[in-house]
Amino acid sequence: MRALLGILMLLFNSLTVLAEPLPREDIEPYIRAPFSLGEVLNENGVYSLLNSGGAESGYVFESESLAALPGFSGAPINMLIVLDLEGRFLDVQLIEHNEPIFVSGLGEAPFHRFFEQYGGLSISDSIVVGTPYGDAASGSSLVYLDGVTKATASVRIAHETVMGAALAVAREKMQGLATTPPAFPNPDYEEKLVWQDLIDQGIATRRVYTNAEVDALFDGTLWEDDDPDAKDFPDELYLDLWVVDLGPKSIARAALSEDSYDELQSFLEISGNDEPILLIETARHGLVSENFVRNTAPDWISAEQGGLPVALRDADLLVELADDMPDGVAMILRTDRRLGFDPSREWVLKVLAVREHGMFQPETGSVTLDVPHATPERFFDRPEQIAPVPPWLEAIRNRQSDLIVLGLFLTVLSIVLALRMNALAAQSLFTPVRLGILAFVTVFVGWWGQGQLSIVTALGILRTAMDGGSFAFLLYDPFSLLIWAVTLVGLIAWGRGLFCGWLCPFGALQEFAHHFGNALRIPQIEPSPKWDNRLKWLKYVILTALLAVVFAAPDQVDKAAEVEPFKTAITTFFVREWYYVAYAVFWLVLGMVLFKGFCRYVCPLGALLAVGGMVRGRDWIERRAECGSPCQLCKVKCKYGAIKQTGQIQYDECFQCLDCVAIHDDRKRCVPLIVAARRNTREVAAE
């Protein structure tokens, strides 16, 4: 056993795995038309996304090179993520994973459907996996993604990976991107204003460009001499533009006639997420070209905020201004706050000054005239952002009732085994009580709670340690984590027996198979002591082989771990491919004639716990001097072969069934007690 531990430590320190971004040719097939893959932007494999016209429209990147959170296999879940320039998800696709439940359990289709939910969501949304807790759905800004039954922990890890990678790109490429909900006009705020107030308080922004200023911007270009008016009248105005945000009602009343105000409010009742922007131009620019079509994006006007574009579109509203307003071309544009526009922060209107060179097929050139604008924040409200709770806490909340029941069960069981073990074993109905506990473990802990511990978790921890990753993935399944915690504490108190004998759902199924075989009077098979000792080493060979796979072929770990039938029998309740089902059924059928054959000879998790059980601090099964010599009753009755010829308990093979404890305290079965009772009777009779 010590030699095996040495081998494990040597393997543990022998390898480090690094993740590299996929090459371009592997990324391109994931890009969906009409988009295409642009140039690589950094060493982390972030690419630009190009639209059908070749313009940059967003970013393409893998999650693994930016947020390599380990999954339950220890390997990261790798997704391809496509963001637009406003930080909205255009696409999320699964590239590669080794999550055990999806590899050969539920299949990959539910995992792919999970990622389809991201389309249209923004990285500034408060996105969580699960269902609303309590009244969280009422008026909440949280966005809930449907998880996958039996795989909630895996999809939580996947979600955290998606968000971590997307935010990493946003911080580098979208520094101005708002990561909080945008402000919206406060419908309850009222302030008496007139047009002069809007000017005096800077609520209305005016920006003026003369012909000379615009002409200077074209200096040195092909179009520097293509505006005669600029040459003849350099001091006259080319652009005299007023910008007013009409979202706040008080501002809209000051800028519009009563009829236009009412029409705007009717429009906003239908388009409640739009922010209306009033533009008034009194000089020669005119705002739009002769080719402009109403209700479309203006061809000469655009906007940006924080370095990112803001989508503008004509609101197609008839504009009638209030008294004393500037006289000129007026139009109302709209932009959607859901796309990241925050009207309470400064933004920049960009107006193109356009010139043409040539007569028959003129070449068009332009320069951009910037008009910064900001509306005072007092007119707006910002929704309180409900920060998602940490994923581990959300997981606990979602399983609160199950965790309470499991916690009570584990507490009571541990107390009874620690303080009243002998009294429990002495009960005449001990076997029915034990089978009742095992039935609870099978149904509630296994099939309902999905608390079947597996060697996959241990191998995932090993791989994470190798990669220098985070062990936070364990927190995504608090139900299993609680069982792991009790199992590890049980190693110190009892060795492997607590889990293998009382908490393993598949072990419980094997025990039921044994009792069923006895009820049918099926002849039992029991290897000779020599072969029993040999076969018990098989599980250590299997454990060592699995550890070797972690280092030599880590992508095959989940396939190799199918030596455990736990996923088939417990996780998926036998709903899998026929060969997996046949394998699991084989062990249960064999259990009818060979007592817990899988647990005793094959289970790699049992081997790992047997090794861990070396930290056991005491021999908790009482023995007498006569145990082993001359009495061999406990050894003969032990179905696990965990008692040596000398009467000594082999705790690394003990499943804590308590049969020997019951015999030890039974005056009708324990040979030393029977002999002592007869001796006392003879002595009393002799007196």
N, C-alpha and C positions, 0 to 999 in steps of 0.2 A: 504493500500500500504506500509506504514511504517512497519507494522507487517511482511509483506512478505519479505522486505529487511532484517529485523532482522533474519528471518528464514534462508535466503540465507547465511548471514554471519556466522551463527552458523554451518550450514552444511559445509561451506567452510573450517572452522578451525578444523573439526572433524576427518580427516582421512589422513594417509600417506601410500603410496603404495611403496613397495620395490620389485625389480625384482630379482629372484634367477635363476641360471642356471638350465636347464632341467636335470633330472636324466639321467644316462648313457643309460638305456633301451629305453628312448625316442629319444636319439641321434642316436643310432646304426642303425635303419632302414633307415636313410638318407645316409649312407655310401654305395657307389656303388663299386661293384667288379671291379678289383681284390683287392681293398683296404679293410682294416678293422680298427676298432677303437682300439687305443692303450690305454696307461695309461693316467689318468688325470694328468696334469702338474702343475696346480695352482688352486686357489680358484675361479677364474673367469670362470671355466669350459672349459679351453683350454686342448684339448687332443692331443696326438701324433697320427699321421696317419701311419699305417703300410702297407707295400706292401705285395705281396703274399708270399714273403720269410720271413716275420716277421721283416724286417729292417725298421727303421724309415724313412718315405718319406715326411713328412710334418706335418701340424697342422690342427686340426679341432676345430671349436669354434662357439658359437652363437654370433650374433651381439649385442643382447639386454644387455648382461652382460658387454659389453665393450664400446658400443657407443649407449646409449639409447636415440636417438633423437626422440622427439615426432612427430607423424604424425598428420594429420588433425583431427583425432578423439581424440588427446591428448595421445594416446597410442603409444609406439614405434612399429616399424616394425621389426619383428624378423626374421633373416635369418641364415641359417647354411652355414658357409664359410669354404672351404677347400683350404689351401695353400700348395704348395710344398716347399721344403727347399730353393729354389731360390726366393721365394716370388711371384710365379705365381699362378693365380687362377686355381685350378683344377675343382672347382665346387662352385656354389652359388645356394642355394635352399631356397624358401620361407617356413618358418615354421608357422608363425602366424602374422596376421595384423588385423586392424580394419579400414582400409582406406575406407571411405564411397563410393567412386566411384567404388571400386572393390568388396565391400561386396555384393552389390545387384544392381549395375549399369552395368558396363561393364563386370562383371564376373572376375574370377581370372586368366583365361587363358592368357590374355595379360600381366598380372603381372609376371606370370611364364616365359613367353617368354622373357621378359625384362632381367631377371636374367641369362638366357642362354647365353647372349652376353659376360659374363665375362670370360668364359673358354679360357685359353691361354693368357689372358692379365696379366700384371705384376703390382704390386703395385707401381713400379717406373715409370710406364707410366702416362702421363698426361691425365687422362680420364675425359671427360665431357659428360653431357647429353644434347642432342640437335643437332643442325645442325651448320656447320661452319658459323662464322660471317664475312661477307665481303670476304677477300681473305685468311682467316685463314686456309683454306684447302690446299693451295698451299705451299708445303715445310714445313708444320707444323708438330710438334711432338705430337700434341694433338690427342687423340683417342676419337672418337665420338660414343656414344651409342645412338641408336634410342630410343626416348621416347615413350610414349603411348598417343595418342590423347585423349584429355579431362582429362588426368590424369598426366600431365607433372609435376605439383607440387609434387604429391605423389612419382613419380619415382625419382625426384631429392632428396627428403628426403631419399628415400631408398638407392640411390647411395652414398650419404654422410655418411649414416650409415655403408654401406659395407666398404668404404674406411677408415673410422675412426676406425672401429674394426680391420681391417686387419693391419693398421699401428700400432695400439696398440700392436698387437701380434709381429709384426716385430721388434718394439723397444725392446721388452722384450726377444724374442727368437732368433732374427736374427740381433744382434747388428752390424755385419759386412756387412749387406745387403746394397748395393748401392741404394740410393734413388734419384740419378741423372742419366741421360742418360750416358752410358759407352762411353769412348773415342774410336775413330777409327783412323787408320793411315791416316795422312794428305797426300793426293795424290799429292799435289803440293810442298811438302817439299823435297828438294834435298840436299844431303850432300855426298861429296866424301869420302868413307871409304874403308879400307882394313881390313883384319882379325885382324891384330895387333891393329888397332884402336878400334875394338870391345872389345879386351882384355883390352887395356889401359884405356878405358873410362867406363869399367864396363857394357858395353852393352851385352857382352857375359858372362854368369855366369859359373864358374867352381866350382864343389864341389867334393871333394875327400874323400873316406872312405877306410881305410886300413882293412886288414883281422882282425887285432887285435881289431880295433874299433867295427867292426860288431860282432866279437866273444864276446866282452864284453856286447853287448846288449842282447845276448842270455844267459848270465850267469844266473844260477838258474832256467833255463827252461829245459824241456824234451829234447831240441835240442842242448844243450850246447856243446856236443861232436860229433855232426853229420857233421862237415865240417873239414876233415883231412887237407886240404890245409891251412885252417886258423891256425891250430896248427903248421904245418910244416913251413909255410912262413908268419908269423904274420905281417911283415913289407911290404909285397907286397900289391898292390892296389886291393881292392874288387870292388870298384866303382870309376870310373873317368868320371864324367858326365859334359858335356857342354850343356847349355840351351840358346837358342837364339830365340827371337821373330822375325819372318820373315814378320810380317805384314807391317812395313815400308819398302818402296822400297829400300831405301839407305842401309839398313841393309841386306836385301835379296840379293842385288847385291854383297855385300862384302862376303857373306857366301856361295853362290851357284855358280855353273858354269853357263854359259850363257844359255845353253839349259834348265837346271833345273829352272833357274829364269823365263824363258819364259813359261815353263809348269806351274809353280806356279801362274803366273799372269793370265794365261788362266783359271786355277782352280778358282781363286778369282773372276773372272768376272762372273762365274756361282754361286759361293757361297760367295756373297759379305759380308755376316754377320759373316763369319768365321775368326778367328784369327789363323794363322798357327804358330806352335811352333816347332822349330828344336831341336832335341836331338841327341847328339853324345856321345857314350859311348866307351871308349878305354880300359877298364879293363875287368874283368872276368864276370861281372854281365850279360851283354848282352841285357838289357832292357825288353825283352819279353820271355815268356816260349815257349817251342816247340809246345804247343797247340794253340798258337796265330793265329787268322784268320785275314787276311788283311781287312781293312775298318771297323773294329769293335773297341770297347774300349779295350785298352791294359790291360791285366790281372794283371800286376805287377806295373802299373803306374796310379796314380790318382793326383788330384790337389784340392786345396781349396784356397779361397780368403775371407778374413774377417771372417774366421770361418765357411764359407759355402762351400759346395762342388762345384767344377767346372767340368762340363762334358767334358771329353776328348775322342777323337775318331781318329783312324788312317785316314790320308788323302789319303792313297793309292797312293802316288806319288813316282816315282823313284827319289832317291836323289843322285845327283852328286855334290860333294863339290868343292869349289873354291881351287885354289892353296894355299899351305902352311897351309891348314886346318888339324886338328888332324885326324889321321887315325883310324877308328873304326866303330862300328855299328851306322848307322845314320837312323833316321826316322822323318817324319813330322807328328805331331798330329794337330788336329784342335779343336777349341772350339767356340761355338756360342756366340757372344757378346750380342745377344738379351736375353740370359738366365742370364744376370747380370754380366758377366765377363768384367772387365775393365782392358785392357792391360797396362794402364798408372799407375796403382796402383800395389803395391807389392802383389805377390801371391806365393804360396808354391807348388812346385812339390813334390809329395810323392812317393818314390820308395820302393817297398817291397823287402826285402832280405828274401828269402824263403829257408827253410830246411825241410828235410824229415827224419822221425825216424821210423826204422823198415824196414823189407825186403819185405814181401809178401803183406801186406796191410798197407803201411807206413802212419804215421800220419804227416800232414803238419803243420808247424808253420812258423811264419814270424815276422819280426820287420820292422818298417818304418824308412826310411832314408829321412830326410827333405832336400830339396834344394830350398831355397828362391830365388826369381828372381824378378827383376824390370827393366823395360826399361825406359830410360829418357823420360820425358813428351814432350820434344820438337818435337818428331816424331809424335805426335798425335794431333788431333783436338777433341774438345768435342762439340757436337751440343748444341746450346743455348736452354736451357730448357724453353719452353713457359709455365709459371705457369698458371694454370687455374684461371680465374678470380673468385672472390667469387660467390657462387651459386646465391645469390640474384641479382648480377649484370648481370650474364649470363641470368637469367630469364627476367630481364628488357630488355636486348638486343634482346632476342628472341621475345619480344612483344612490341618492340619500337613503331611501327606504330599504333598498337591498343591503346597503352597508350597515344599517342599524341591525337588521335581522342577522346578517353574517357576524357582526361584532358580538352580539349577544350569544350566538351559538358558539363561537370560538372561545369566548370568555368562560361560559359555563363548562364547555368540554375541557378546557385547560385546567380549570379549578378542580373539577371532578377527578381528572387523571392525576393531578398533582397531590390532592389531599384525601381523596376518597377512592383511590384506584382499587385497593383491596376489597373495600366494601362493595364497589360496583361489580367486581369479578365474582364475588360470593353470592350475588343475587341468583335465585332460582330461574328468573326470567332474563338472565344476562344475554343469552343468544338473541332472543327477540328484540331486546333493547338495542343491542349492537346493530342488528340488521335494520332496525328503524332509523338509527343514526346514519347508517350507510345509505339508506334510501333517501334521506334528506340531502345527503352530500351529492348523490347522483342527480336528483331532480333539481334541487335549488342551487347548490353550488356549481354543478356541472352544466346541465342543460339550460337552466334558467339564467344563472348568474355568469356563465362562461368563465368559471374560475378554475378550470383545469390547468394546473401548472404544467410546464413543458420544458424540455431541454432547450427548445428554441430560444427562450428568454435568456437562459444562461449563456448560450453561444452568442446571442446578440450583445450581452454585456461584455463578453470577451472581445468581440470585434470592435465595439465602441471604445474600449480601453486601448486597443491596438491603434485605432485611428485618432486617439486623443479627443474624441467627441464628448458630447454631453449625455448624461444618463437620465435626462429629463423625460425621455420617452416612457420610462417606467411609471411616471405619474399619470399618464393618460388612461391607465387601467387600474383605478384605485381598488376595485374589487379583488383582482388577482394580487395586487401589491400587498393588501392586508393579509392574504393567505400566505404569501411569501414571507412576510414579517413574522407571522406566528410560526411558520415552518422553521425559519432560521433560529428563532428563540428555542423552539422545540429540539433542535439539534443539540443544544447545550444541555437541556434537561433530560432528553430521552434518546437522542440519536435520530435516525431516520424514521423511527417507528410512528411518530405522531402523524406525519403526512402520509406515509405509505400505508399505514394501518387504519387511519381514520379520515383523512381529508382528500384522498385521491379518488375522483369520480370513476375513472376507468378501473382502478383497483377494486372499488366497490362493486362494479359490474362483474368483475372476475369472481369475486366472492359469492355473489348471487348465482353465477353460473355453476359454481361448485355445489352450492346447496341444491340447486335444481337437478344437477346430476345425481346427487345422493337421493333426492326424492324419487327419481326415476330408477334408482338402484343400478346405475351404470357402473360397471367395474372400474376401479380407480387405477391409475398408473402412477407408480412412484419409483424414480430412479434409485439405484443402489447408492449407499453413502459415498462410494468412490466417484460415481458419475455425478451425483448431486454436487459434490465439491468442485468437480471439473466444470460443470455447466454454470456454476455461479460466477466463474471468472469471465464468462462470455460477455456479460453486461459491461465489464470494465474494458474489454477489447473494443466493444462497440462505441463506448464513450471516447476512448482514445482515437478511434477512427474518425469520429465526428469532429474532434478537436483538430485533427490533421486536415480535414476538409476545410475548416475555417481558414487555415493558413495557406493551403495549397490551391483550393478552388472555392473561394468564398461565395461565389454566385450559385454554387450547387448545395449550399448548406441546407436550404429549405427542403430540397428533394431528398437529401440524405437523412434529414430528421424525420422523414415519413416512416422510419423504422418504428416510431411511436404511432400507434393507431388512435391517439387521443383526439386529433382533429376530426377524424372520421366519425368516431363513436360518440364524442361529446360535443365538439364545436359545431359540427354540421348535422348532427343527429342522423348519420348514415346517408345523407343526401349528397352523394358524390359519384365519381366514376365507379364503375362496377368493381374494378380491381382493388381500389382502396377499400370499398365496402367488404369485399371478399376477404381481404387481409385482416380487417378488424374482426369480422365474424369468425374467422379461423381461430383467433386467440380466445374468443369467448367460448366457442365450441370446445376447444382444447381444454379450457378451464373447467369443463364439466367432468373431465377424466384426469387432468393433471392440475393439482391445486395451484392456482395463481402462477401458471408457468411463465407468463410474460413478466410479471413483477419480479419473480425470483431469478430469472436467468437472462432476460433480454433488456429490460428497461434501463436506458442510459441515464435518465433522471434519477432513478433509484441508485445507480452506481455513484453518481455525483453526490447524492445525499449521504450515501454510505461513507464516502471519503470525508465529507463535511462532518459526519457524525463522530469523527475522531476527536473533536473538541468536547465531546460529552464529558460532563464533570463528575458523574457518579454512576455507580451500578445500582439502578433503581429497582431491579427485581431481586427480592430476597432469596437467599439460598441457605441450605443447611449443610452441615458436615457430611450428612449421608447422601446428599444429592450427587449422583454420579457413581458413588460407591457406598453402599451396594445399589441404591435406588436409581433406576433408569426410566421411571414412568414418564416424567416430563419430557425427556428426550424422545421417547417413543411417540408420545402424543403430539409433539410439536410438528405441525404440518409444514413449517418453513425450513425445518432442519437447522434451526438457529441455536441448538443446544449441543455442546460437545459431549464426548464420551465421559469426560470428567465432571459433567454437570454445569460447567461454566457457560454463561450466555454469550453468544456471538452477537453483540449489539449491532454490528454492521449488516446483519441479516435478519434482525428482529423487527417484526411488523407490529408489535404492541397489541397482539390479539388478546392478551391477558389469559390465555388458556392455562399456562403454567402457573400464573398467579392464583387462579382459581383452584388448581390442584394443590398448590403449596398450602393453602389455608383450609382445605377440605379434610376434616377428620375421617371421612369415609373413603377418601381416595388417596391421600398422601400416605405413602408406605411408612415413612418414619413416624408420622403421627399415629398411624394404626398400630405399629409395633410398640410405641411408647404407651398407648392406651392399654394394650393387652398386658404389657409388663406391669403396669400399675394395678390392673385387675387381679393378676396373679399374686402380687405382693399383698394386696388387701385381703384376698382369700386366705393367704398363708397366715396372716395375723389372726 
